[in-house]
Amino acid sequence: MTNHPKKFAEFITITTFSKFLFNITRRLIYPFAPEFARGLNVELSAITSVIAINQATSLLGPVGASFADKYGYKILMLLSLGMLTIGTFAVGLIPVYSVLVICFFLAGLAKSIFDPSLQAFIGNFVPFERRGQIIGITELAWAGSTLFGIPLAGLVIERFSWQTPFFIISGLSLVCFFIILKIMPKDKKNTIPPETRTPMISNWKTIIKDRKVLGILSFVFFMSLANDNLFVIYGAWLEQSYSLSLAAIGFGTVFIGLSEILGEGCTVFFSDRIGLKKSIIIGVSLCAGAYFLLPVLDIGLSYVLAGLFLVFFTFEFTIVTSMSLSTELVPELRASTMSAFFAVAGIGRVAGAFTGGIIWSNFGLLPICLISGFCTFAALISILIGFYQGKSRVITKF
């Protein structure tokens, strides 16, 4: 496919847009939870519990993605888009709480399958020296959902209803389904002989024997815990300390989106040139320093925003680069490796969201920043232990 640049560019464009739709669906509930609660006539706590359900679906991603290694990435990606289409259309058509829960469960599970399947497919077709660039391009969809998707959804909800964005997402995801069905080539044959192709548990037993896989999984757990530990309380921090309105905090979310897109852009342009492993080490070191710096910067709003920008910029650069590195750790089981990556990241996010709220309520900002900083430092130690000891089974050009 890479021998036909125009066709490959079309494929990357449509899959990136598909990820954009998945990411809008995942992030939609955060800023508009009160509106959803009013529309469904339920308590706000009932809506926030849906967030936990959506995050927890990342633990089920390996179940589906392991089949991608055996049956092919294309069919799993199409299945994911089908789930997103059905789930979002259902909640738009039937505005009841139970349908909303099912919608976000399906959308979360679909994203957890689509992302590792796409990255594994890219790992099969894109040379390693360009992989950081291509995966970085697809990850622009994450920041794009904050910069463009959520503000547009807010305008649509204000003009029409809270259900309308779900109809729009459903229609667009159906279009993506048929375009990918048409232009995506068949998967390359799996390098594992048919008699040795195994289900998820066996695949996981294989990949966790690799020191580097264990290192990257430990790394992404601590990175995700540290980031969500701060992310869930930053709005309360800005509101309490600087008396910002909800609209101003919403602008802060766009500001975070800018830092994320810059981090992803640096992955595209610099990670392959510097080397993926070196880029991760530089990024995680700067990220840890940024967390420790935040309490010092808590002397004015402009300083705080600069500190948050640095945190999310270095985090996004580091985490996207680590995705590119992970695609080559166990080449014959890429989808299983990437699904494990996202599953462990999901565990870290849930843990961070849980601890962040409790710590903020009882102890304030300083312990939040210290815990996030030390967890990020633990992520650095995980990378150093995983990649600088023992024999390597991965390409050495990092």
N, C-alpha and C positions, 0 to 999 in steps of 0.2 A: 504493500500500500504506500510506503514511503517513496517508492519509485515513481509515484504519480502525485507530485506536490499539491496540485489543485484539488484533487479528490481527497487527499489527506487533510488539507486545510478545511475543507467542507465538513469532514468527519469531526475534527477537533472543535470546530465552531458549534455544530449541533449538539455534541456531547457536553461541551461547556455550558451551553444554554440549558440543557437538561439538568445539569448540576445546579444551575442558577435557580431553576424551578424547585428542585428538592430543597435547596437552602432557604428560599423564601418561605416555603411551607414550614420548615423547622423553626425559623426565627419569627414567624408571623405572630405566634401566640404571646411572645414576651411583651412587646409594647402595647398590644391590644387586648390583653387578658380582661381588663375591666369591661370593655365593650362586649366581649364574648360572654362574660358572666351575665350582663344585663340582657343580652339577646336571648340567652338560654334560660334566664330566670333561675340561676344557681348562684351559690356563694363563690367568691373569688378563690377560696381555697380549693374548690372543686376544679377550677380551671388550672391552677398551678400544679395540681396533681397530674394533669395531663402532660405537663412538661417533663415530669419524672418518667412517665410511661414512654414518652418519645425518646428520651435519652437512653433509657434502659434497653431499647430495641437494638442498640449497637452490640449488645451481648449476643443477639441472635443472628447477627450478620454472618458469622463463620459457618452457620448451618447451611445457609443458602450459597455463600460464596465458595464453599468447599466443592459444591457440585459444579461450579464453573471450571475448576481445574479438570474435572472429569468429562463434563458434557459440553463445555464451551462457554466463552464469555458473552457472545452475542445473545444467546437465549436468555441468560440471566439478566442482562441489561434490558432487554425487551420486557421480561417479566416484571422488572422493577418499575418501568414506566407504566405498565399496565396497572400495577397496584396503586401507583400515585394517581392515575387517571380515575380509577374507580373510587378510591377513598375520598378524593377532593370533590368529585361530582356528587357523591352520596351526601356529604355534609352540607353542600350547597342546596341540595334538593330537599333533604330531610333535616331541618335544624333542631335536633334534639341532642341532649348531652351524650347519650350512649353512642350515637353515630359519630359525634366529634371524637370521642375516645378511640373508636375503631379507626377513624380517618387518620389520626396522628400516630396510631400504632402502625398502620399500613405504610404511611409516609416515612416514618422513621426506619422501619424494617427495609423498605425499598431503597432508601438512601444507603443503608448499611450494606446492601448487596451491590448496588450500582457502583459505588465509588471504588471498592477493591477490584471489581471485575474490570472496570475501565482502566485502572492503573496497571493491572496485570496484562491486559490487552496491549497497552502502550509498551509495556516491558517486552512483549513478544515482537513488536514491529519497529520499535525505535532503538537505534544504536545507543549504547550506554552513555556515550559522551554527549548526547543531546537529550537524554531523558529528563534531567533536571529542568531544562527549558520547557519541554512539552508538558510535563506534569504541572510545572509552575503556571503555565498558561491556563490549564483547566481549573486550577485552584483559584484563579481570579474570580470565579463564580461565587466564592464565599464572601469576599469583600464586596462584590457587586450587589449581592443580596441586601447588604446593609446600606450601601450608598444609593441604590436606585430602587430595589424591589420593595423594601419596607416603606419608604416615603410614598411611592406610588400606590401601594396597598392602602396606606392611610387616606390618601385622597379619594380612592375608590370607595372605601368604607364610609367616609364622610358624605360623599355624593349619593351613594346608593344604599348599601347595607353591609353588615359584617360578613354575609354569605357570598357576596359578589366576587371577591378575590378567589374563592375556591372554584367557582365556575370558570373563571379565566385561566387559572392554573390547570384545571382539568382539560380544557380545550387545547391549550398549548402543549401539554404533555402528550396528548393524543397525536398531535401533529409531529412531535419529536419521535414518537414511536414509529410512525410510518416512514419518516425520513431515514432513521437509523436502520430500519428493516430493509430499505432499498439500497443504501450506500455502503453499509458496513460489510466488509468481506468476511468470508468464513475464517474461523480461527485456525491458526497453525496447529498442526498435529502436536499433541502432548508428547514430550520427550520421554515420558515414562512408558515402558512397555505395557500393553493392555492387561497382562496378568498381574501387574504390580500396582495398578491404579487402585487406590484405596479410599474409603470414606473419610469423613472429617476427623474422627478421633485418631485414626492412623496417620493422617496427614499432620495433625498437630503433634503427635509423638515424634514424627520425623523432624519437624522444624524446630521444636524446642530443644533438640539435641545440639543445635548449633549455638555456640557461645554468643555469636553476634546477634542472633535472633533474640535471645534472652536479654542481651544488653539493650537492644532497641525497644523491646517491650517494656522493660523497666524504665527506660528513658521516657517513653511517651506517657506512661502512667504518672510519673512525677511531674512532667511538664504540664499535663492536662489538669492534674489536681491543683497545682500552683496557680494556673491561669483562672480556673473557675472559682477558686477560693477568693480571688479578688473581684472577678467579673460580677458575681452575684451581689456585691455590696457597694460597687463604685457609685451607683446612682444614689443610694442612701447617704453615702459619704458626701457627695457634691451637694445634695439637698440640705443635709444637716449642717455642714461646715460653711457653705457659701450661699445658702438660701436660694438655690436655683429653682426655677419653675420646671414643670414637667416638660414644657416645650424646649427649654434650654438643655435639659438632660437628654432629650431626644436629639438635639443638635450634637451633643457630646457623643452619642452613638454613631452619628455620621462621621465625626472626627475619628473615632476608632476604626470605622470602615476605611477611611483614608490611610491610616497607619497600616492596616492589614493589606490594602492593595499595593502600597509601597513595598511592604515586606515581600509580597508575592512577586512583585516586579523585580526586586533584587535577586530573588531565587532564579527567575528566568534569565537574567543577564549576567549574574556573577557566580552562581553556585558551581556550574560546570567548569568555569575558568579557574576558580580557587581550588576546587576539589570538594566533593560532597561532604566527606568526613571533616575536613578542615573547616568548612563553612558551618557545620553543626557545632563544632567546638567553639568557634568564635561567637556564633549567635547565642548559644546557651550561656556562655560566660557573661556576655553583655546583658542578657535577660535577667540573670541572677542579680547583677549589679543594679539594674533598673528597679527591681523590687526593693532592694535595700535602700535605694535612694529616695523612694516615694515619701517616707515620713519626713525626711529633711526638706523636701520640696513643699510640704504642707504649710506654706506661709503665704500663699496667694493663688488665685484661680489659674492664672496663666502658667505658673510654675507646675501646678498639679496637672494641668492638661498636657504640658510638655512631658512630664514624667509618664503619664498614661500612654501618650503617643509612643514613647521609647519602649515601654513594656510590650505593647501589642505589636509594634513593628518588629522587634527582635524575636518575639514569640512566633509570629507568623512566618518570618524568614526561616527560623530554625525548624519549625514543625513541617513546613512544606518541603524543605530540603531533605528532612529525614524520611519523608514518604518516598522520594526518588531513590535514596540509598536503600530503602527496604525492599524495593522491587527486585534487587539483584542478589539478595542474601540466599534465597533458595529458588533459583530460576524455574525449576520444574514444578514448584508449588507456589507460584506467585500469588494467586488469588487467596489461598489459605493463609499465606504469610501476611498479606495486606489486611485480610479480614481479622486476623489476630491483632494486628496493629490497631485497627479501629475499635475492636472490642475492648482492648485494654485501655485505650484512650477514653472510651465511654465510661469504664469503671472509674477512671481518674476524675472525669468530669462530674459524675454523680457524687463521688467522695468530696470533691472540692466544693460543690454547691451546698452539700450538707454541712460541712465544717465551717464554711465561710459565714453562713447565717448565724450559727451558734456563737462563733468567736466574736463576730462584730457586735452582737447583742450584749455580750457579757464583758468584753475586754477592749473593744475599739479597734482603731486602725493599726497601731504598731504591731500587735501580734499577727494580724493578717499579713502584713508585709514581710515580717520575719519568717513566718511559716512558708509563704510563697517563695521567698528567696532561698531558704534552706532546701525546700523540695526541688527547686530548679538546680541547686548545687548538687543534690543527689542524682538528678538526671545527668549532669556532667560526669559524675563518678561512674554511673552506669555505662555511658558511652566509652569512657576510658578503659574500664575493666573489660567490656565486651569486645572492643576492637583492637586493643593493644596487647592482649595475652592470647596464647593458644594459636593453633594453626588456622589459617583462613581458607575457606572454600569459595570465597567471593573474589571477583576481579580486584586487583590491587590498586588500580588507578582511581583512587578516591581523593 
